[in-house]
């Protein structure tokens, strides 16, 4: 079993008082990579995450103008045999953020990037935030087999609303924001676990 760390919409600045939560840092220990769904604002504020694992980021609508050129607006990742799209979800056709994120990958995907897995080792137990799951928000969801299209899972952000549903055979995941909950009752992030036969998402609320 291997893991990825999932987060989005951190909106951190060097002048702000907020930072990456300690429980997120503990949960991301030992992950193969960390995926961020955009609206980073100041990428230097994510430096603690880069000490844990490679960081994959896409540009969001609140990121600096050069962010899209540096990191791209959408990325296509392969990991453990699974195919993952990464996009913010603010652009393109669709009436909702999940619809726009899904539609961003209906055309020919960008060049594939391979996420390297760590050597097999015992992973530490995931921490417990001791926070109840807010009403109507996701907890865990598994995908038992790859979809028929070019992507098995799409990670997005923008809305700050945790989301995890299968749409058109694709597992759509918004981990929410661990640092800027907006109108949500709780801040949040997620962890993805996978082997050759199963992809599982687990949410954490703060």
C-alpha positions as a Markdown table, in Angstrom:
| # | Residue | x | y | z |
|---|---|---|---|---|
| 1 | Unk | 0.0 | 0.0 | 0.0 |
| 2 | Unk | 1.3 | 3.4 | -1.0 |
| 3 | Unk | 0.0 | 7.0 | -0.2 |
| 4 | Unk | -0.4 | 10.4 | -1.7 |
| 5 | Unk | -1.2 | 13.6 | 0.2 |
| 6 | Unk | -4.0 | 15.7 | -1.2 |
| 7 | Unk | -4.8 | 19.4 | -0.5 |
| 8 | Unk | -5.9 | 22.5 | -2.2 |
| 9 | Unk | -6.6 | 26.2 | -1.8 |
| 10 | Unk | -4.1 | 27.0 | 1.0 |
| 11 | Unk | -4.1 | 30.7 | 0.2 |
| 12 | Unk | -1.0 | 31.2 | 2.3 |
| 13 | Unk | 1.2 | 34.3 | 2.3 |
| 14 | Unk | 4.5 | 35.1 | 4.0 |
| 15 | Unk | 2.8 | 37.9 | 5.8 |
| 16 | Unk | -0.1 | 35.8 | 7.1 |
| 17 | Unk | -0.3 | 34.1 | 10.5 |
| 18 | Unk | -1.6 | 30.7 | 9.2 |
| 19 | Unk | 0.7 | 27.8 | 8.3 |
| 20 | Unk | 0.5 | 24.1 | 7.4 |
| 21 | Unk | -1.3 | 22.3 | 10.2 |
| 22 | Unk | 0.8 | 19.9 | 12.2 |
| 23 | Unk | -1.7 | 17.0 | 11.8 |
| 24 | Unk | -1.5 | 17.3 | 8.0 |
| 25 | Unk | 2.3 | 17.1 | 8.3 |
| 26 | Unk | 2.0 | 13.9 | 10.3 |
| 27 | Unk | -0.6 | 12.4 | 7.9 |
| 28 | Unk | 1.7 | 13.1 | 4.9 |
| 29 | Unk | 4.7 | 11.4 | 6.5 |
| 30 | Unk | 5.9 | 8.7 | 4.1 |
| 31 | Unk | 3.7 | 9.6 | 1.1 |
| 32 | Unk | 5.1 | 9.1 | -2.4 |
| 33 | Unk | 4.0 | 12.7 | -3.4 |
| 34 | Unk | 1.8 | 15.6 | -2.5 |
| 35 | Unk | -0.8 | 16.9 | -4.9 |
| 36 | Unk | -2.1 | 20.5 | -4.6 |
| 37 | Unk | -5.2 | 21.6 | -6.5 |
| 38 | Unk | -4.2 | 25.3 | -6.9 |
| 39 | Unk | -4.7 | 28.7 | -5.2 |
| 40 | Unk | -1.4 | 28.3 | -3.5 |
| 41 | Unk | -0.7 | 32.1 | -3.6 |
| 42 | Unk | 2.8 | 31.9 | -2.2 |
| 43 | Unk | 4.6 | 28.7 | -3.1 |
| 44 | Unk | 7.4 | 29.4 | -0.6 |
| 45 | Unk | 4.8 | 28.8 | 2.2 |
| 46 | Unk | 4.6 | 25.2 | 1.1 |
| 47 | Unk | 8.3 | 24.6 | 1.7 |
| 48 | Unk | 7.6 | 22.3 | 4.7 |
| 49 | Unk | 5.7 | 20.0 | 2.4 |
| 50 | Unk | 8.6 | 19.7 | 0.0 |
| 51 | Unk | 10.7 | 18.3 | 2.9 |
| 52 | Unk | 8.2 | 15.3 | 3.0 |
| 53 | Unk | 7.8 | 14.4 | -0.6 |
| 54 | Unk | 7.8 | 15.7 | -4.2 |
| 55 | Unk | 5.1 | 18.4 | -4.6 |
| 56 | Unk | 2.8 | 18.6 | -7.7 |
| 57 | Unk | 0.9 | 21.8 | -8.1 |
| 58 | Unk | -1.4 | 23.5 | -10.6 |
| 59 | Unk | -2.3 | 27.1 | -11.0 |
| 60 | Unk | -5.5 | 28.5 | -9.6 |
| 61 | Unk | -7.4 | 31.8 | -10.2 |
| 62 | Unk | -5.7 | 33.4 | -7.2 |
| 63 | Unk | -2.2 | 32.5 | -8.0 |
| 64 | Unk | 0.4 | 34.9 | -9.5 |
| 65 | Unk | 0.4 | 35.5 | -13.3 |
| 66 | Unk | 3.5 | 33.4 | -13.9 |
| 67 | Unk | 2.2 | 30.4 | -11.9 |
| 68 | Unk | 0.5 | 28.8 | -14.9 |
| 69 | Unk | 3.7 | 29.0 | -17.0 |
| 70 | Unk | 5.8 | 27.5 | -14.1 |
| 71 | Unk | 3.4 | 24.7 | -13.0 |
| 72 | Unk | 0.7 | 24.4 | -15.6 |
| 73 | Unk | -3.1 | 24.7 | -15.4 |
| 74 | Unk | -3.7 | 20.9 | -15.6 |
| 75 | Unk | -1.4 | 17.9 | -15.2 |
| 76 | Unk | -1.7 | 14.2 | -16.0 |
| 77 | Unk | -0.1 | 11.9 | -13.5 |
| 78 | Unk | 0.5 | 8.1 | -13.4 |
| 79 | Unk | 1.0 | 6.4 | -10.0 |
| 80 | Unk | 0.8 | 2.8 | -9.0 |
| 81 | Unk | -0.9 | 2.0 | -12.3 |
| 82 | Unk | -3.6 | 4.6 | -11.7 |
| 83 | Unk | -4.1 | 7.7 | -13.9 |
| 84 | Unk | -4.8 | 11.0 | -12.1 |
| 85 | Unk | -5.7 | 14.4 | -13.4 |
| 86 | Unk | -4.9 | 17.5 | -11.5 |
| 87 | Unk | -6.7 | 20.8 | -12.1 |
| 88 | Unk | -8.0 | 23.7 | -10.1 |
| 89 | Unk | -11.5 | 23.6 | -11.6 |
| 90 | Unk | -12.3 | 27.3 | -12.2 |
| 91 | Unk | -12.0 | 27.3 | -16.0 |
| 92 | Unk | -13.9 | 25.8 | -18.9 |
| 93 | Unk | -17.4 | 24.6 | -19.5 |
| 94 | Unk | -19.7 | 23.4 | -16.7 |
| 95 | Unk | -22.1 | 24.8 | -14.2 |
| 96 | Unk | -20.3 | 23.5 | -11.1 |
| 97 | Unk | -16.7 | 23.1 | -10.1 |
| 98 | Unk | -16.8 | 19.2 | -10.3 |
| 99 | Unk | -18.2 | 19.5 | -13.8 |
| 100 | Unk | -15.5 | 22.0 | -15.0 |
| 101 | Unk | -12.8 | 19.7 | -13.4 |
| 102 | Unk | -14.3 | 16.7 | -15.2 |
| 103 | Unk | -14.5 | 18.5 | -18.5 |
| 104 | Unk | -10.9 | 19.7 | -18.3 |
| 105 | Unk | -9.8 | 16.1 | -19.1 |
| 106 | Unk | -12.2 | 15.0 | -21.7 |
| 107 | Unk | -9.8 | 16.0 | -24.5 |
| 108 | Unk | -6.3 | 14.7 | -25.1 |
| 109 | Unk | -4.5 | 14.8 | -21.8 |
| 110 | Unk | -1.3 | 16.7 | -21.2 |
| 111 | Unk | 2.0 | 14.8 | -21.3 |
| 112 | Unk | 2.0 | 12.1 | -18.6 |
| 113 | Unk | 4.2 | 12.5 | -15.6 |
| 114 | Unk | 5.2 | 9.5 | -13.5 |
| 115 | Unk | 5.1 | 9.6 | -9.7 |
| 116 | Unk | 7.7 | 7.4 | -8.4 |
| 117 | Unk | 6.7 | 5.1 | -5.5 |
| 118 | Unk | 8.9 | 4.8 | -2.4 |
| 119 | Unk | 10.4 | 1.4 | -1.6 |
| 120 | Unk | 8.0 | -0.9 | 0.1 |
| 121 | Unk | 8.0 | -0.1 | 3.8 |
| 122 | Unk | 5.6 | -0.1 | 6.7 |
| 123 | Unk | 3.6 | 3.2 | 6.7 |
| 124 | Unk | 2.8 | 4.9 | 10.0 |
| 125 | Unk | -0.8 | 4.8 | 11.2 |
| 126 | Unk | -2.7 | 7.9 | 10.0 |
| 127 | Unk | -3.4 | 10.4 | 12.8 |
| 128 | Unk | -6.9 | 10.9 | 14.2 |
| 129 | Unk | -8.0 | 14.6 | 14.3 |
| 130 | Unk | -10.8 | 13.7 | 16.8 |
| 131 | Unk | -13.2 | 15.9 | 14.8 |
| 132 | Unk | -16.6 | 14.5 | 13.7 |
| 133 | Unk | -17.3 | 14.4 | 10.0 |
| 134 | Unk | -19.5 | 17.4 | 9.1 |
| 135 | Unk | -23.0 | 16.6 | 7.9 |
| 136 | Unk | -23.1 | 15.9 | 4.2 |
| 137 | Unk | -19.3 | 15.9 | 3.8 |
| 138 | Unk | -17.3 | 12.8 | 2.6 |
| 139 | Unk | -15.4 | 10.4 | 4.8 |
| 140 | Unk | -13.9 | 7.6 | 2.7 |
| 141 | Unk | -14.5 | 6.2 | -0.7 |
| 142 | Unk | -12.9 | 3.4 | -2.7 |
| 143 | Unk | -12.5 | 2.7 | -6.4 |
| 144 | Unk | -12.2 | -1.0 | -7.0 |
| 145 | Unk | -11.2 | -0.9 | -10.7 |
| 146 | Unk | -9.8 | 1.5 | -13.3 |
| 147 | Unk | -12.3 | 3.3 | -15.5 |
| 148 | Unk | -12.7 | 2.9 | -19.2 |
| 149 | Unk | -11.5 | 6.4 | -20.1 |
| 150 | Unk | -8.0 | 8.0 | -19.9 |
| 151 | Unk | -8.4 | 8.9 | -16.2 |
| 152 | Unk | -9.3 | 7.0 | -13.1 |
| 153 | Unk | -9.3 | 10.0 | -10.7 |
| 154 | Unk | -9.4 | 13.8 | -11.0 |
| 155 | Unk | -8.2 | 16.0 | -8.1 |
| 156 | Unk | -9.4 | 19.6 | -8.1 |
| 157 | Unk | -10.1 | 22.5 | -5.8 |
| 158 | Unk | -11.5 | 26.1 | -6.1 |
| 159 | Unk | -14.7 | 25.7 | -4.2 |
| 160 | Unk | -13.1 | 24.8 | -0.8 |
| 161 | Unk | -15.9 | 22.2 | -0.4 |
| 162 | Unk | -14.8 | 18.6 | 0.2 |
| 163 | Unk | -16.1 | 16.4 | -2.5 |
| 164 | Unk | -15.7 | 12.7 | -3.4 |
| 165 | Unk | -18.0 | 11.1 | -6.0 |
| 166 | Unk | -17.7 | 8.9 | -9.1 |
| 167 | Unk | -18.8 | 10.9 | -12.2 |
| 168 | Unk | -18.8 | 9.1 | -15.6 |
| 169 | Unk | -16.7 | 6.3 | -14.1 |
| 170 | Unk | -14.1 | 8.8 | -12.8 |
| 171 | Unk | -13.4 | 9.3 | -9.1 |
| 172 | Unk | -13.7 | 13.1 | -8.5 |
| 173 | Unk | -12.0 | 14.4 | -5.4 |
| 174 | Unk | -11.8 | 17.9 | -3.9 |
| 175 | Unk | -9.9 | 17.6 | -0.6 |
| 176 | Unk | -11.1 | 21.0 | 0.6 |
| 177 | Unk | -8.6 | 23.5 | 2.2 |
| 178 | Unk | -6.6 | 22.8 | 5.4 |
| 179 | Unk | -6.0 | 26.5 | 6.0 |
| 180 | Unk | -9.0 | 28.5 | 4.5 |
| 181 | Unk | -12.3 | 26.8 | 5.1 |
| 182 | Unk | -14.4 | 29.8 | 3.8 |
| 183 | Unk | -18.1 | 28.9 | 4.5 |
| 184 | Unk | -17.3 | 25.2 | 5.3 |
| 185 | Unk | -17.8 | 24.1 | 8.9 |
| 186 | Unk | -14.3 | 22.6 | 9.0 |
| 187 | Unk | -11.0 | 22.9 | 7.2 |
| 188 | Unk | -10.0 | 19.6 | 5.5 |
| 189 | Unk | -7.4 | 17.6 | 3.5 |
| 190 | Unk | -7.3 | 14.0 | 2.3 |
| 191 | Unk | -5.0 | 11.0 | 1.8 |
| 192 | Unk | -5.1 | 8.6 | -1.2 |
| 193 | Unk | -4.0 | 5.0 | -0.6 |
| 194 | Unk | -3.6 | 2.6 | -3.5 |
| 195 | Unk | -2.3 | -0.8 | -4.5 |
| 196 | Unk | -2.8 | -2.5 | -7.9 |
| 197 | Unk | -6.5 | -3.3 | -7.3 |
| 198 | Unk | -7.9 | -0.5 | -5.2 |
| 199 | Unk | -7.8 | 3.3 | -4.8 |
| 200 | Unk | -9.1 | 4.7 | -1.5 |
| 201 | Unk | -9.6 | 8.3 | -0.4 |
| 202 | Unk | -9.8 | 9.3 | 3.3 |
| 203 | Unk | -10.7 | 12.8 | 4.5 |
| 204 | Unk | -9.5 | 14.6 | 7.6 |
| 205 | Unk | -11.4 | 17.5 | 9.2 |
| 206 | Unk | -9.8 | 20.0 | 11.4 |
